[in-house]
């Protein structure tokens, strides 16, 4: 079971705390994808606009309890590091990996990771803030110039933030969040349940199956012994 990545135990949850939930999703998903040492800056930037930036940018729209946009901008070196570690952790031979960040395979893998990050984020929002948001399909592209991205809906006093991330090899990438200016105010205390980790569930099921298999083997051995004794 994975504890909730919560911000502060206050009665009001602001944009910065929603951003913190998203930062936890980034580090947790990348950690599970072979990038264990990814970290983010404790300082957050207030920005006026969100942009796709070189060398690889990815964006996802979300809507529901609140609306917004998530962008992650990777440099070529940070994208290749994350891509390589992810596939190597899955047992992919190194000689079969793409060599350049412009390869379609790199974009597809980074898009898949982005989808997992935002999926984890929406799950945390549902559990912690007791509201629901839905996400669009991630759009990943290799670009050589800055492209401004805006949400195709009217946001209520949009707020934009940028956070700097570092990989294990000190390569940098940036997370940008633009969302409604909103506060979630806790009307009364409630128990925050733990998020279930799919890997823990699978491991628990495997343990149960192994125990059953051992019990069945033990019963078969006893039956064979009784048979040999003529009982």
ABEGO torsion letter per residue (X at the ends): XBBBBBBBBBABBBAAAAAAAAAAAAAAAAAAAGBAABBBBABBBBBABBBBBOABBBBBBBBEABBEBBBBBBBAAAAAAAAAAAAAAAGBBAAABBABAABAAAAAAAAAAAAAAAAAAAAAAAAAAGBBBBBBBBBBBBBABBBBBBBABBBBGBBBBBBBBBBAAGBBBBBBBBBBBBBBBBABBBBBBBBBBAAAAAAAAAAAAAAAAAAAAAAAAAAAAAAAAGX
